[in-house]
Structure formats: C-alpha cells, structure tokens
Amino acid sequence: MKRLLQSNALSRVDVTHISTHGIWLLTTTSELFVSFIDFPKFRTASSSSLMHVARLHPDSLYWPDLDIEIPIKHVRCFPLAAPKLHPIKRSGLQTKTKFVAV
C-alpha cells in the first residue's frame, strides 16, 4: 500500500493556469509550459479536458479525454526565454546587437 501511495505522488500533475497562450503544469519535479502554438491540438480543447492530465511514465504526460500523450522532453524543447542580446562594440562605428545562444 505504501508503494502505491508513493507511485501516485510521483505521477501527480496539476494544471496551475490555462491562458490564451497555453497551459502551465506543475509536476513533482518541475513547472512546465505547454504552448498552444507548439501544441495546437490543445487550443480547441475544453478546459475540463485540459485539466485532466496524468503522468503515466516519468518522462511523459497524458490527457485521456483528448487521447494525447506528450514526452516531457518535447515540452522542454520549446523554451520560454528568448536568447540574450549582447552588444558588439566596434571602434568608431555604431554599436550593433547580435544574438548569442546561451
């Protein structure tokens, strides 16, 4: 019985917010954002269907009402942070900005 309770705790996923841009999920190890741009099938789903999410495996999320399973690594492939801008200084010329991957 104790092992069953532990596995349920590890598989828990909470939907913390649904916005016009996507879904915020809270797992036992991290907070994830599922963007409607990157995962368009979720845009037309009802909020009750979006709220019903489970973690079947440590590395995937599953929405049984929608029959959609997404590996967590695919959610993490779409970072929310834009690349940092670093100014490039040139002698006598105007400063330009260049994208640098961090």
TILUMTOR-279687 format. One line per field, with one value per residue: x, y, z of N, C-alpha, C in turn; residue number from 1. Coordinates in steps of 0.2 Angstrom, whole numbers. Each point is the difference from the previous one (the first is absolute). Layout:
N
n_east	c(X, ...)
n_north	c(Y, ...)
n_up	c(Z, ...)
ca_east	c(X, ...)
ca_north	c(Y, ...)
ca_up	c(Z, ...)
c_east	c(X, ...)
c_north	c(Y, ...)
c_up	c(Z, ...)
num	c(NUM, ...)
! end
This chain:
102
n_east	c(4, 6, 2, -6, 0, 6, -2, -5, 4, 3, -6, 0, -5, 2, -6, 5, 0, -6, 4, 0, 6, -3, 3, 0, 5, -2, 6, 2, 3, -5, 0, -6, 1, -6, 4, -5, 5, 4, -6, -1, 1, 4, 1, -3, 4, -5, -1, -6, 0, 2, -5, -2, 5, 4, 4, -1, 5, 6, 0, -6, -3, -6, -4, -3, -3, 7, 2, 4, 6, 4, 6, 2, 4, -6, -3, 6, -2, -6, 6, -2, 7, 0, 4, 5, -1, 5, 1, 1, 6, 0, 6, -2, -3, -6, -2, 1, -6, 2, -3, 0, 1, -4)
n_north	c(-6, 0, -5, -2, 2, -3, -6, 1, 1, -5, -3, 4, 3, 6, 2, 4, 0, 2, 2, 6, 0, -3, -6, 2, -5, -3, -3, -6, 0, 3, 6, -2, 2, -1, 2, 4, 4, -3, 0, 1, -6, 3, 4, -5, -3, -4, 5, -3, 0, 7, 1, -5, 0, -4, -3, -3, 3, -1, -2, -1, 4, -2, 2, -4, 6, 2, -6, 4, -3, 4, -2, 0, -4, -1, 0, -3, -2, 2, 3, 3, -1, 6, -1, 1, 6, 0, 6, 1, 2, 5, 1, 6, -5, 1, 0, -6, -3, -5, -5, -2, -6, -1)
n_up	c(0, 4, -3, 1, 6, 0, -3, 4, 5, -3, -1, 5, -4, 1, -3, 0, -7, -3, -5, -4, 4, 5, 2, 6, 0, 5, -1, 2, -7, -4, -3, -4, -6, -1, -5, -1, 0, 5, 4, -6, 2, 4, -5, -3, 5, 3, 5, 1, -7, 0, 4, -4, 4, -2, 5, -5, -2, 3, -6, 2, -3, 3, -5, 5, 1, -2, 4, 4, -2, 4, -3, 6, -3, -3, 6, 3, -6, 3, 1, 6, 2, -2, -6, 3, 0, -4, 2, -6, 3, -5, -2, 2, 1, -2, 7, -1, -1, 3, -3, 7, -3, 5)
ca_east	c(-4, 4, 3, -6, -1, 6, 0, -5, 3, 5, -4, -4, 1, -6, -1, 0, -3, -1, 0, -1, 6, 2, -2, 5, -1, 5, 1, 3, 7, 0, -6, 1, -4, -2, -3, -5, 3, 4, -5, -7, -6, -2, -4, -7, -3, -3, 4, -1, 5, 7, 1, 1, 7, 3, 7, 0, 7, 3, 2, -5, -7, -6, -7, -4, -6, 2, 4, 6, 5, 5, 6, 2, 6, -3, -3, 6, 4, -3, 2, -3, 4, 3, 7, 3, 4, 7, 3, 7, 3, 5, 3, -3, -6, -6, -1, -5, -2, 0, -3, 5, -3, 2)
ca_north	c(6, 6, 1, 3, 7, 4, 1, 5, 6, 2, 1, 6, 6, 5, 6, 6, 6, 0, 7, 0, -2, -7, -3, -1, -6, -1, -7, -1, 2, 6, 4, 0, 4, -3, 6, -1, 1, -6, -6, 4, -4, 2, 6, -1, -4, 4, 0, -6, -5, 2, -1, -7, -2, -5, -1, -8, -2, 6, 4, 2, 2, -3, 2, -5, 2, 2, -5, 3, -1, 4, 0, 6, 3, 4, 6, 4, 2, 7, 5, 6, 6, 2, 0, 6, 5, 3, 5, -1, 6, 1, 7, 5, -2, -1, -7, -5, -5, -7, -5, -5, -6, -1)
ca_up	c(0, 0, -7, -5, 2, -2, -8, -1, 1, -5, -6, 0, -4, 1, -4, 4, -4, -7, -3, -7, -3, 2, 6, 5, 4, 6, 2, 6, -1, -3, -2, -7, -4, -7, -4, -6, -7, -1, 1, -2, 1, 7, -1, -1, 5, 5, 6, 4, -3, 1, 7, 1, -3, 4, -2, -1, 0, 2, -6, -4, 3, -4, 1, -3, -3, -6, -3, -2, 4, -2, 4, 3, -3, -6, 3, 2, -6, -2, 6, 0, 0, -6, 1, 3, -5, 3, -5, -3, -1, -5, 1, -5, -3, 4, 3, -3, 5, -3, 4, 2, 4, 6)
c_east	c(4, 3, -5, 0, 6, -1, -6, 3, 5, -3, -5, 2, -6, 1, -1, -3, -1, -1, -2, 6, 2, -2, 6, -1, 5, 1, 4, 7, 1, -6, 2, -5, -2, -3, -5, 3, 4, -4, -7, -6, -4, -4, -7, -3, -3, 4, 0, 5, 7, 2, 1, 6, 3, 7, 1, 7, 4, 2, -6, -7, -5, -6, -5, -6, 1, 4, 6, 5, 6, 6, 2, 6, -2, -2, 6, 4, -2, 1, -4, 4, 3, 8, 2, 3, 6, 2, 7, 2, 5, 3, -3, -6, -6, 0, -5, -1, 0, -3, 6, -4, 3, -1)
c_north	c(6, 1, 3, 7, 4, 1, 5, 7, 2, 1, 6, 5, 5, 5, 6, 6, -2, 7, -1, -3, -7, -2, 0, -6, 0, -7, 0, 3, 7, 3, 0, 5, -4, 5, -3, 0, -6, -6, 2, -5, 2, 7, -1, -4, 4, 0, -6, -6, 1, -2, -7, -2, -5, -1, -8, -2, 6, 5, 2, 3, -2, 4, -5, 2, 2, -5, 3, -1, 4, -2, 6, 4, 4, 6, 5, 2, 7, 4, 6, 6, 1, 1, 7, 4, 2, 5, -1, 7, 0, 7, 4, -2, -1, -7, -4, -5, -7, -5, -5, -5, -1, -7)
c_up	c(0, -7, -5, 2, -3, -8, -2, 1, -5, -7, 0, -4, 2, -5, 4, -3, -7, -2, -7, -4, 1, 7, 5, 4, 6, 1, 7, 0, -3, -2, -8, -3, -7, -4, -5, -7, -2, 0, -2, 1, 7, -1, 0, 5, 6, 6, 4, -3, 1, 8, 2, -3, 5, -3, 0, 1, 3, -5, -5, 3, -5, 2, -3, -3, -7, -4, -3, 5, -2, 5, 3, -3, -6, 3, 1, -6, -3, 6, 0, -1, -7, 1, 3, -5, 3, -5, -2, -1, -5, 1, -5, -4, 5, 3, -3, 5, -4, 5, 1, 4, 7, 3)
num	c(1, 2, 3, 4, 5, 6, 7, 8, 9, 10, 11, 12, 13, 14, 15, 16, 17, 18, 19, 20, 21, 22, 23, 24, 25, 26, 27, 28, 29, 30, 31, 32, 33, 34, 35, 36, 37, 38, 39, 40, 41, 42, 43, 44, 45, 46, 47, 48, 49, 50, 51, 52, 53, 54, 55, 56, 57, 58, 59, 60, 61, 62, 63, 64, 65, 66, 67, 68, 69, 70, 71, 72, 73, 74, 75, 76, 77, 78, 79, 80, 81, 82, 83, 84, 85, 86, 87, 88, 89, 90, 91, 92, 93, 94, 95, 96, 97, 98, 99, 100, 101, 102)
! end
